[in-house]
Amino acid sequence: MDESRSFLERRTQWRVPVRIPVQYQLVEDPRELNLFYSHTALAKDLSLEGMYIKTDRAVKIGDIFRLDISIPKDSKLFAFAEVVRLHEEGAGLKLMLMATEDMAFLKSYLDQNAS
C-alpha cells in the first residue's frame, strides 16, 4: 500500500486551507530554546490534529517543534508538534500538546473558515 495514502487515511480531522505564519523551534536543540531563536514557516493547511508547513529548512521525521501559530486577528497559539510526513517543500506535523483555551480558539477559527 502507498505509505502517503495510508497516512491520509489515518486522519480523523479534515484540514482547512490556510496561509498562516508559524514560528518553530526544534525542541532537541537547546541552543534554539535558550536563545529563543526560531525559524519561520507558512502553514498551508490546518486541523485540530495537525498542519502542513512550507519551509526552506531541512527537517526530519520525528523532530519535535515548539510552535507559535499566528492566527488572524492578532491571536497567537502555542503548541508542540511532531514531524510525521515529509514533502520536498515542507512537512506534515501532528499537534501533540496545546493549552485547552488555545485548542478551543483553534476549533472556533477552523469552524468559521471551513469551506
N, C-alpha and C positions, 0 to 999 in steps of 0.2 A: 504494500500500500504506500502511496506517496506520503512522505513524512509531513510535508506542509499541509496537506489536506487533512490528515488526522489531527493536527494541531487546531485547525479551524473548526473541526467538528467538535472539539472539546470545549469551545467557548460556550458559556451559558448566557452571556450578555451581548446584545448587538452593539457594535461600535458606531459612534456618531462622528461623521467627518468634521474636523476642526482645523484651525490654524492658530495654535496657541503656543507662545514661547514657554519653554521649560528650562530651568536651570538644574543641572545634575552634577553630583559629586560621587566618585567611586568610594564606597564605604571602606573598602580594604586598603585604601591608600591614606594613611594617617596624615601625610603632608597636605593633602587636599582638605581634609576636615579641619586640621589645626589652623590652616591659613585661610579658611573659608573660600578657597579657590574653587570655582565651579566652571562648568562648560555650558554653552547654550545650545539647545536643540529646538526643533519645531515639531510639536505634536501634530500628526496628520489625522489621527482618529483616536477616540477616547470612549471608554466604558467604565462601569463601576469596578471592573476587574482588571483592566489593562489599557495600554495605549501603544501606538506606533510612533516612534520619534525618528525624525530625519536628522542625521548628524554627520559631520565630516571627520569625526574622531573614531578610531578603531575601538570596538567593544567586543566582548566575547560572552558566549552563553554562560550563565552562572554569575556574571557580575551583579553586584548589589549596589544600587544607587540610592542616594538621598535626593529627592525631587522637590523643587519648588515650582508649582504649576500656576501660571498666571492666567486665571480665568478672567474673561472680560468683566468690566465694571469694577476694576481695581481690587479684585479679590485674589489672594494667593493661597493655594492649598499646599500642604506639606505631606509627603508620603515617602515610603520606602518601596522600591520595586526591584524585581529580578529580571535580567535579560533572559528571555526564553526562546527567542527566534531572531535570526539574523537575515538581513537583506543587504544588497550591495550599497544602499544609501542610508541604512538605518537599522533599527532594532525594534522587535516586539517586546514590550515589558509587561510583566504581571505585577499588579499592585499587591503589596504584601501587608502593609500597615499604614493606616490613616486614622486620624482623630475622628471620633464619631460626628462632631459638628462639621468637619470638612467633608466627610462622606455624605452627610445629609445635603450640604450645599452642592456637591458634585451631582448627586442624584437629581436635585431640582434643576440644575443647569442642563443636564442631559435630557430630562423630560421636556424642557422648554425648547431644546434645539433638535430633538429627534425629528427626522423627516419621513 
